[in-house]
Amino acid sequence: MKVLKFGGTSVGSAKRIEHVADLISGKGRNIVVLSAMSGTTNTLVEIAEYFYKGNVPGAQETINGLQAKYDATIAELFGDSEYGERARAAVARSFAVLRSFCNETLTEAGEKEILSQGELMSTALMQNLLEQRGVRSVLLPALDFMRTLPGGEPDMSHIGSRLRRLLDMEPQAELFITQGYICLNDRGGIDNLHRGGSDYTASIIGAVADAEEIQIWTDIDGMHNNDPRYVENTAPVSTLHFEEAAELAYFGAKILHPACVLPAKLHNIPVRLLNTMEPEAPGTIICNTTPAGTIKAIAAKDNITAIKIKSGRMLMAYGFLHKVFEIFDNYHTPIDMMATSEVGVSVTIDDRTNLANIIDELKDFGTVTVDEDMVIVCVVGDLEWHNCGFETKVLEALGSIPVRMISYGGSNYNISVLVRAQDKVRALKALSNHIF
C-alpha cells in the first residue's frame, strides 16, 4: 500500500481533478490524501476574518463567490448526473456550515471548523467522480481517525489503531480517499495541522499504515538544486537524505512541509516527490540512505532579522546565554541561526511580532543592534566536517558578497550564511555556478 498526497494546485480545477482521478485509478489499493482546491483555504481565512470583524455582509458575499466556483466545478465534472447531485449536496452542507456563523460570534473553535470545509469539499468531489467512473473507492473521513495530543502532536497510537480498523472494514476497496490538514484535537474539537499540514497527514498515515512509499504530488518535478524562480537551468535532485530534505524544507524549499519528514524518517518509509503535470518524471526520492560526499541543493529563507547583543560583562559570565534565550522563549520566538564570541552573541529570527519587546529586554544585558531585510542562504548535502573543502567552496562562491553571519557545524547537512535581501539572487547564482 502507498500513500499518495495531492496538493491544492493538483486539484485546483475540474480538469485537474479528472487528471488526478486518472493517476490514482488502477494503481493498487492505496490511500489518497487531498488538500483543498487551490485558493479555497485562503478564501476561508478571509471569510473567518470578516466574521471576526463583525462584517457579516462581507462574509456572505465571499461565501457566495466561493460557492459559485464550486457549483461551476461540479457542473463541469458531472453535468446533471446522479453523482453530481450527490457532490452538490455534500458541498451544500459545507456552505451551510459557513453560513451558520452569520448569526453568532466567531470563536477560535468556529474558525477551525470554517477552515476544515475546503478539504471536506475536495474529497467529496473526488469520491463522487471515482464512483461515477466505477472505481471501488471509500471515503475515509479524517475526523474519524486523525487526532492530536494536548501538545498538538499526532496521537499515533489512536490514529494507527483506528485507521487499521477502518481499512479492514473495506476489504474490497481499490482506493481510500481522505482529507489532509484537518483533525480532531484532544478535546474532540475540529482542528488542523496548520499550513502544509496535508504533507504531514500523508506522512502520519504512511507511518501508521506501514506504507511501501509516501508520494507527495505537486506542480514541480521534485526538489530542485536551487530556486528555479531566480536561477536558470536548475535540476531536480534524484535522492536526498531525510535530514537534507528537512533542512531544505525549513530554509525555503516550499515543495515539502518541514513537519512531513519526521514520521516517515522514524518509520523508514521513503517519500517520493512527483509532478502531477509530468507524472512520468522520476522526481526526488527521500530516504535514510543517500550518496555520500556530495552537495545536493541550495535554498533561501526570506524576511530574516539579525539581532546582536554585545556586552563586556559576558566574558566568563555564567548564565548569560540562558538569560538571552529565555527572552526569546518568553515571547515564543524561535531562533534560526546563532553565532557567539567572547563579548557578544548574534541570532536571527523570522517572526518580528514581538521584536520591539525583545529588543527592549535584551538591552538589560548589553548594546543591541538590529539588521533587517536579511536572507538565510543554506547549502545542503553531506557536510561532515572531515569532508575537506566543502565549506571552502561555499565561501569562495560568496567572495564578492557581504556575509553577516555563518553557521557551520550545528548540522552535518547544512552550511548557512546570512546576507542582505538585495544580495539574495546574486548569492544563489554564485553558489550554483561555483558548486554545480
C-alpha positions, 0 to 999 in steps of 0.5 A, a space after each residue: 500500500 502507498 500513500 499518495 498526497 495531492 496538493 491544492 494546485 493538483 486539484 485546483 480545477 475540474 480538469 485537474 481533478 479528472 487528471 488526478 482521478 486518472 493517476 490514482 485509478 488502477 494503481 493498487 489499493 492505496 490511500 489518497 490524501 487531498 488538500 483543498 482546491 487551490 485558493 479555497 483555504 485562503 478564501 476561508 481565512 478571509 471569510 473567518 476574518 470578516 466574521 471576526 470583524 463583525 462584517 457579516 455582509 462581507 462574509 456572505 458575499 465571499 461565501 457566495 463567490 466561493 460557492 459559485 466556483 464550486 457549483 461551476 466545478 461540479 457542473 463541469 465534472 458531472 453535468 446533471 448526473 446522479 453523482 453530481 447531485 450527490 457532490 452538490 449536496 455534500 458541498 451544500 452542507 459545507 456552505 451551510 456550515 459557513 453560513 451558520 456563523 452569520 448569526 453568532 460570534 466567531 470563536 477560535 473553535 468556529 474558525 477551525 471548523 470554517 477552515 476544515 470545509 475546503 478539504 471536506 469539499 475536495 474529497 467529496 468531489 473526488 469520491 463522487 467522480 471515482 464512483 461515477 467512473 466505477 472505481 471501488 473507492 471509500 471515503 475515509 473521513 479524517 475526523 474519524 481517525 486523525 487526532 492530536 495530543 494536548 501538545 498538538 502532536 499526532 496521537 499515533 497510537 489512536 490514529 494507527 489503531 483506528 485507521 487499521 480498523 477502518 481499512 479492514 472494514 473495506 476489504 474490497 476497496 481499490 482506493 481510500 480517499 481522505 482529507 489532509 490538514 484537518 483533525 480532531 484535537 484532544 478535546 474532540 474539537 475540529 482542528 488542523 495541522 496548520 499550513 502544509 499540514 496535508 504533507 504531514 497527514 500523508 506522512 502520519 498515515 504512511 507511518 501508521 499504515 506501514 506504507 511501501 512509499 509516501 508520494 507527495 504530488 505537486 506542480 514541480 518535478 521534485 526538489 530542485 538544486 536551487 530556486 528555479 524562480 531566480 536561477 536558470 537551468 536548475 535540476 531536480 535532485 534524484 535522492 536526498 537524505 531525510 535530514 537534507 530534505 528537512 533542512 531544505 524544507 525549513 530554509 525555503 524549499 516550499 515543495 515539502 512541509 518541514 513537519 512531513 519528514 519526521 514520521 516517515 524518517 522514524 518509520 523508514 518509509 521513503 517519500 517520493 516527490 512527483 509532478 502531477 503535470 509530468 507524472 512520468 518524471 522520476 522526481 526526488 526520492 527521500 530516504 535514510 540512505 543517500 550518496 555520500 560526499 556530495 552537495 545536493 541543493 541550495 535554498 533561501 529563507 526570506 524576511 530574516 532579522 539579525 539581532 546582536 547583543 554585545 556586552 563586556 560583562 559576558 566574558 566568563 559570565 555564567 548564565 548569560 546565554 540562558 538569560 538571552 534565550 529565555 527572552 526569546 522563549 518568553 515571547 515564543 520566538 524561535 531562533 534560526 541561526 546563532 553565532 557567539 564570541 567572547 563579548 557578544 552573541 548574534 541570532 536571527 529570527 523570522 517572526 518580528 511580532 514581538 521584536 520591539 519587546 525583545 529588543 527592549 529586554 535584551 538591552 538589560 544585558 548589553 548594546 543591541 543592534 538590529 539588521 533587517 531585510 536579511 536572507 538565510 542562504 543554506 547549502 545542503 548535502 553531506 557536510 561532515 566536517 572531515 569532508 575537506 573543502 566543502 565549506 571552502 567552496 561555499 565561501 569562495 562562491 560568496 567572495 564578492 558578497 557581504 556575509 553577516 553571519 555563518 553557521 557551520 557545524 550545528 548540522 552535518 547537512 547544512 552550511 548557512 550564511 546570512 546576507 542582505 535581501 538585495 544580495 539574495 539572487 546574486 548569492 544563489 547564482 554564485 553558489 550554483 555556478 561555483 558548486 554545480 
